[in-house]
Amino acid sequence: MAERRVNVGWAEGLHARPASIFVRAATAAGIPMTIAKADGTPVNAASMLAVLGLGAQGGEEIVLASDAEGAEAALDRLAKLVAEGLEELPETV
């Protein structure tokens, strides 16, 4: 299982607009993956309700994980998106 631990870079955390950006990026990755707070239960990263339900705050550590083929590159891209609070999924890491 590949995983990335990263601190949320959006000041407002994973709420509303940032959660929407993250979910679109997770869906676009094309592989199943989960997101969780550092000590929490993993949820589907492509589910808006699940991501909002985490209540992840700005600066809080989250864990992205997947055991799918191609997970390493996809997780790197999503980790960069979250850590830097970007507006869209980066094309390259």
C-alpha positions as CSV (number, residue, x, y, z in Angstrom):
1,M,0.0,0.0,0.0
2,A,1.4,3.3,-1.1
3,E,0.7,6.3,1.1
4,R,1.6,10.0,1.5
5,R,1.4,12.0,4.7
6,V,0.9,15.7,4.0
7,N,-0.3,18.8,5.9
8,V,-3.3,20.6,4.4
9,G,-2.1,23.7,2.6
10,W,-5.4,25.4,2.2
11,A,-5.9,27.9,5.1
12,E,-9.6,27.0,5.3
13,G,-8.8,23.3,5.3
14,L,-10.7,20.7,3.2
15,H,-14.0,22.6,3.1
16,A,-16.2,23.6,0.2
17,R,-14.0,24.9,-2.6
18,P,-10.8,23.1,-1.6
19,A,-12.7,19.8,-1.0
20,S,-14.2,20.2,-4.5
21,I,-10.8,20.7,-6.0
22,F,-9.4,17.7,-4.2
23,V,-12.3,15.4,-5.1
24,R,-12.1,16.3,-8.8
25,A,-8.4,15.6,-8.7
26,A,-8.8,12.3,-6.9
27,T,-11.5,11.3,-9.4
28,A,-9.3,12.3,-12.4
29,A,-6.4,10.2,-11.0
30,G,-8.4,7.2,-12.2
31,I,-7.5,4.9,-9.3
32,P,-9.2,4.1,-6.0
33,M,-7.6,5.9,-3.1
34,T,-8.5,6.9,0.4
35,I,-7.9,10.0,2.6
36,A,-7.8,10.1,6.4
37,K,-6.8,12.3,9.2
38,A,-3.5,11.1,10.7
39,D,-5.1,8.9,13.3
40,G,-8.5,8.6,11.6
41,T,-10.5,6.1,9.6
42,P,-9.8,6.2,5.8
43,V,-12.6,7.3,3.5
44,N,-13.1,7.3,-0.3
45,A,-11.1,10.3,-1.6
46,A,-13.4,10.6,-4.6
47,S,-16.5,11.2,-2.4
48,M,-17.3,14.9,-1.7
49,L,-19.4,14.0,1.4
50,A,-16.7,11.7,2.8
51,V,-14.0,14.3,2.3
52,L,-16.1,17.1,3.9
53,G,-16.9,14.7,6.7
54,L,-13.3,14.5,7.7
55,G,-13.3,18.1,8.9
56,A,-9.6,18.4,8.0
57,Q,-8.3,21.9,9.0
58,G,-5.5,23.9,7.5
59,G,-2.1,22.7,8.6
60,E,-3.6,19.3,9.8
61,E,-1.8,16.1,8.7
62,I,-3.8,13.8,6.4
63,V,-2.9,10.4,4.9
64,L,-3.5,9.6,1.2
65,A,-3.3,5.9,0.3
66,S,-3.9,3.5,-2.5
67,D,-2.8,0.0,-3.5
68,A,-3.7,0.4,-7.2
69,E,-1.2,0.2,-10.1
70,G,0.2,3.7,-10.7
71,A,-0.6,4.8,-7.2
72,E,2.9,6.2,-6.5
73,A,2.6,8.9,-9.2
74,A,-1.0,9.7,-8.5
75,L,-0.4,10.1,-4.8
76,D,2.6,12.3,-5.4
77,R,0.4,14.6,-7.5
78,L,-2.4,14.7,-5.0
79,A,0.0,15.3,-2.1
80,K,1.5,18.3,-3.9
81,L,-2.0,19.6,-4.6
82,V,-3.0,19.4,-0.9
83,A,0.3,20.5,0.6
84,E,0.6,23.6,-1.6
85,G,-3.2,24.4,-1.6
86,L,-3.2,24.6,-5.4
87,E,-6.2,25.4,-7.5
88,E,-5.8,22.4,-9.8
89,L,-4.0,19.1,-10.1
90,P,-0.4,19.7,-11.1
91,E,0.6,18.1,-14.4
92,T,4.1,17.1,-13.2
93,V,5.6,16.7,-9.7
